[in-house]
Amino acid sequence: MKRNPLKSALIALIGLTLGLLLAGQVNSFLGIAYLPKDLPQEPRLSARPVSPATPPLEPVAAIVLPPGTLQSDLYARAAAALADALAERTGTRPQVLESPGPLPKGWLILVGPGVEKAPPDPQGFSITPRDWEGRPALVLESGSPLGHAYGMYYLADLARTGADTASFFAARVRTPALPHRLVDIGAVGVERDPRRWDPTDYHHGLGAFRDAFLPDPPYVDAETIRRYEADFKDYVHRMISYGNNGIVLGGFLEFVNFDRVGNGFEVYPADSPYRQRQQAMREHLGRLMQYAHDQGLEVVLDTDMVALTPPLRAYFDRRFGGMATENPEFWEVYRLGLEELFETMPYVDGVMIRIGEAGAIYNIPGWDYTSALEVRSVEAAQAMLRAFLQAAEAHGKWIIFRSWSVGIGEVGNMHVDVEAYNQVLGGVSSPNLLVSTKYVMGDFYSYLPLNPTLAQGAHDRLIEMQHRLEFEGFMAFPDYIAPMHQVALQAFRRTNPHIRGLWQWNQGGGPPHAGPMSLYPFYGFWLWIDANAWVTSQLAWEPDADPVALTEMWVRRTFGNDPVTVHNMTELLLRSREPVLQGLYIGPFARQRVRALGLETTPMMWIFEWDIVDGSSSVLSVVYDISKEDLEGAIGEGFQAVEAVRRMQALVQEIDPSTWRQPELYPKVVASLEYEANLLETLAWYRRAFLRYYQWLDTGDRAAFEDWQTAWAHFQEKRAEHLARYEGDLDFPAYNFFSADAGMAHAVRGPAMAWLARLFLLVTVLLLLLGADPVLRLLPDFPGRNGLRALWAGWTDPGGLSGIPRFAPVDNLVALGLPVLVLLLDHLTVSSFLSPHYIWLMVVVMGTFAGVLLALNRRAGARRVGSALAASLMLWSAVPLTPVAVRGPLFLWYCLWTRAAFRTALITANGLVGVWMLWGVYRTLRSVAGRSRLGALGHILVAVGGVLVLAGAVPALMGLEQAITRLNNEMAVLPLGLSLILGIVTHLDIPRALPLMMMAMGAALALVGGLLTLPDVLRHRS
């Protein structure tokens, strides 16, 4: 086959064109963009000067309740709290009485005597000093029992926090600014066995009451539920004392039989154990809900959609062929279930629905009430809401729709994008609809703009706020976010008149086990959670209250009224955001919006989701690239955070713990700050190490490399100290460094890999160039000469292979053995010798392609075909090896993630060499193996098809998620924590059927290729 320069140029042009087109697709898929942020200003507050000693307070003789209310938990607990506070403050405990009856002499607090006008809002209350039958009295009036309770708890706080006689007995009227003030259930029902707390468990389900549920009749352990019932009652009244009026519990399918669907037994047959289980659940958990409802709270059930049980899924499969979420009849099933719920459990005031995050991380092992992320389109979301609202409107209940989403499907951006939000909800309206949204433009991180969807729209809105900040240590150290909550609340109320309430998370958010065993307010160290919970609850009543005064009130009600304690602990809380913002975030990066892979990245990223210190090249490359304009500041703030904690420690050291209401809290506060200092110092050294390393990758600066070595050594010492001190500590758990170790293992080997890459590139060039005729003519005859000629011809002029004399054994070694060894070493170098799965992937891809072609041509010059393949594959492998030769494998990844021009050049070069390789194979098959045009093309298609079939079969057998995770855990390309959350496949919206699609496409190519080879086969046989 004669060489045709014009045709070769055309092939090269095709390769360049395909490479450029592929590069454009990859750049578009990655979608990496840096955008500015409009961040709210973090409040900078300071404690008031040290106050004088607490002034005296006049004793109160009696608290007089309305007739019959001493039997009410609501009145009795509130009155007892007020009596306790007054006794602590004055030394005299007032009597708690019912009216009418004889009254003692002295100050009285009269609750609801009916002589004063209550505020229009039944949850508000008025306090009026009066003369009552010749005695001084405070008259507390409200339009509801809950309002009376609020008033008594308010007076208890005044007494406990140092109010003098004049202010305590002053007239006032208080009404809540927000009518809906919901909270989660805290850690009610969560098992408190430290032996079963697993820090490696990243499942999100809180598991409330799970240890009370039995697999067999009676399905619920009544004794365990009774124990949790006492906790539930305590928690309900604690939240009432904070000023809240609603509680959100998980559940929905656990209480529904779908008796209204069809003949009533189509989902669950009459003898189904699910019916017995759900009856037990209604009986036992319903008793708790009834109690909360009777105390005046709104009771809301929380569920993900699509919620499923195996029988319900089977019913959907029978009737609709699967999850037909865009079909209104599909949602009719849930509507009928909701009707049943509201009629059988009338104390349930509403149902909260989330569609944006569901599935495996929420599914409790051994518990078959599960969820699936199936509502992905606008049409499906609207069909669901219309069905649920129809049921709610008929029964006077609430549907609370959470706008939270994680970037999947048409609805994936509705949480933060006004246009997407309006597209989903613009066509849905109802007086029974509340839309609940996180207050920031993303998850509960710092360095995020306020959520723009909360500033607009016609729907009544709830603002979601988290007190146990999951991404910032789960409150193992002080992180006082309540002042930022006030900033957000005030901003949204200025722009949106439809802000109707808060939903506050005291325990919820993230994987409970991945943080400390702080089970609010029952077990572990939950002190700092409480500061956020109490102050934010007060802001729901009075959004414009003085945040410093509220902080001081929490300190007083928690620790006591010692002046030094009040000042120093208030100052500590108000300063606590500084080390968090500096130590857990890298400021220059956090202040930018970063989009990649179709998702908005988090402002933290280098600590990926909760406690995983990340080492992936995708994250660290982008963090450095954004931070490099202020690199010294980015490094320095990590150590500044440690100094900020030291200043907070100094504040605590000035306090006399004997003055505290609970002195046993003091060593925990000390330990909390020691933990924060240790953690932030460890992270500061890691930050310095990886930023200096990436600075060296970017610039080649020797000083940066030396500082990386110093910082890396310090980090290893600090990490060892951190793990030795805190691993296994359930109050202050060690952070997880497996991802950092995986990523930095590549960094440590980087310089050595760069030298190896240079060596193997030199070997590749020598192996190829030594076979060129002009070079061979200058050299004496030597063994392997024909093998080298074959390599040269294989990638320059495959047609010339037929003219090379017969191979001697050493020629086979040179033409086939050495290239295979070089190829293997090339890819070992690219993976830093750290990824067996990457090597196996390369062996599968290249080995299958070569093996199929050699097998098909085993009798027609297979060795010469092999040498052409070996030469082409060596050249192809040299493309990624070239940037590795600059400063190691991470240089390749750094440039790939941060430089669009480099990506384009690299992918284009791969396209060019890849097409040239296929062209060379085609010419080899034509000239050496004697194949026809169609026959040669057919062989290539069969080989490519074989690659696709085998490459698809491996993840099909292993599981796509597992296969990608294993590869990524070794190569550290994407955040290693992805697989622990939703999974890489779900996060990146990769079709789960991809392996089968690859296999089907491969089989189709192989079939077409086989048909194309038939004429050659028939001709050969004839």
Sequence and secondary structure as in RCSB ss.txt:
>XXXX:A:sequence
MKRNPLKSALIALIGLTLGLLLAGQVNSFLGIAYLPKDLPQEPRLSARPVSPATPPLEPVAAIVLPPGTLQSDLY
ARAAAALADALAERTGTRPQVLESPGPLPKGWLILVGPGVEKAPPDPQGFSITPRDWEGRPALVLESGSPLGHAY
GMYYLADLARTGADTASFFAARVRTPALPHRLVDIGAVGVERDPRRWDPTDYHHGLGAFRDAFLPDPPYVDAETI
RRYEADFKDYVHRMISYGNNGIVLGGFLEFVNFDRVGNGFEVYPADSPYRQRQQAMREHLGRLMQYAHDQGLEVV
LDTDMVALTPPLRAYFDRRFGGMATENPEFWEVYRLGLEELFETMPYVDGVMIRIGEAGAIYNIPGWDYTSALEV
RSVEAAQAMLRAFLQAAEAHGKWIIFRSWSVGIGEVGNMHVDVEAYNQVLGGVSSPNLLVSTKYVMGDFYSYLPL
NPTLAQGAHDRLIEMQHRLEFEGFMAFPDYIAPMHQVALQAFRRTNPHIRGLWQWNQGGGPPHAGPMSLYPFYGF
WLWIDANAWVTSQLAWEPDADPVALTEMWVRRTFGNDPVTVHNMTELLLRSREPVLQGLYIGPFARQRVRALGLE
TTPMMWIFEWDIVDGSSSVLSVVYDISKEDLEGAIGEGFQAVEAVRRMQALVQEIDPSTWRQPELYPKVVASLEY
EANLLETLAWYRRAFLRYYQWLDTGDRAAFEDWQTAWAHFQEKRAEHLARYEGDLDFPAYNFFSADAGMAHAVRG
PAMAWLARLFLLVTVLLLLLGADPVLRLLPDFPGRNGLRALWAGWTDPGGLSGIPRFAPVDNLVALGLPVLVLLL
DHLTVSSFLSPHYIWLMVVVMGTFAGVLLALNRRAGARRVGSALAASLMLWSAVPLTPVAVRGPLFLWYCLWTRA
AFRTALITANGLVGVWMLWGVYRTLRSVAGRSRLGALGHILVAVGGVLVLAGAVPALMGLEQAITRLNNEMAVLP
LGLSLILGIVTHLDIPRALPLMMMAMGAALALVGGLLTLPDVLRHRS
>XXXX:A:secstr
    HHHHHHHHHHHHHHHHHHHHHHHHHH  EEEE                S      EEEEEE TTGGG HHH
HHHHHHHHHHHHHHHS   EEEESSS   SSEEEEE  S S   SSTT EEEEEEEETTEEEEEEEESSHHHHHH
HHHHHHHHHHTT  HHHHT  EEE  S SEEEE  TTTT    GGG  TT       TTGGGB SSTT B HHHH
HHHHHHHHHHHHHHHHHT  EEEEE SGGG   TTSTTTTSSS TT HHHHHHHHHHHHHHHHHHHHHHTT EEE
EEEESSEE HHHHHHHHHHHSS  TT HHHHHHHHHHHHHHHHH TT  EEEEEEES STTTS TT   EE    
 SHHHHHHHHHHHHHHHHHHT EEEEEEEE S STTTTTTT HHHHHHHHTT   TTEEEEEESBSSSS SS  B
 GGGGS SSEEEEEEESS GGGGGGSS    HHHHHHHHHHHHHH TTEEEEEEESS SS GGGS   BTTTBS 
 HHHHHHHHHHHHHHH TTS HHHHHHHHHHHHH   HHHHHHHHHHHHHTHHHHHHHTS HHHHTEEEEETTEE
  S  SEETTTEE   HHHHHHHHHHHGGGHHHHHHHHHHHHHHHHHHHHHHHT  GGGSSSTTHHHHHHHHHHH
HHHHHHHHHHHHHHHHHHHHHHHH  HHHHHHHHHHHHHHHHHHHHHHHHHTT SSS   B HHHHHHHHHHHHH
HHHHHHHHHHHHHHHHHHHTTSHHHHHHS   TTHHHHHHHHHHHH GGGGGGS    HHHHIIIIIHHHHHHHH
HHHHHTTT  HHHHHHHHHHHHHHHHHHHHHTTTSSHHHHHHHHHHHHHHHHHHHHHHHHHH HHHHHHHHHH H
HHHHHHHHHHHHHHHHHHHHHHHHHHHTS   HHHHHHHHHHHHHHHHHHHHHHHHHH HHHHHHHHHHHH  S 
GGGGGTT HHHHTT  TTHHHHHHHHHHHHHHHHHHHHHHHHHHHH 
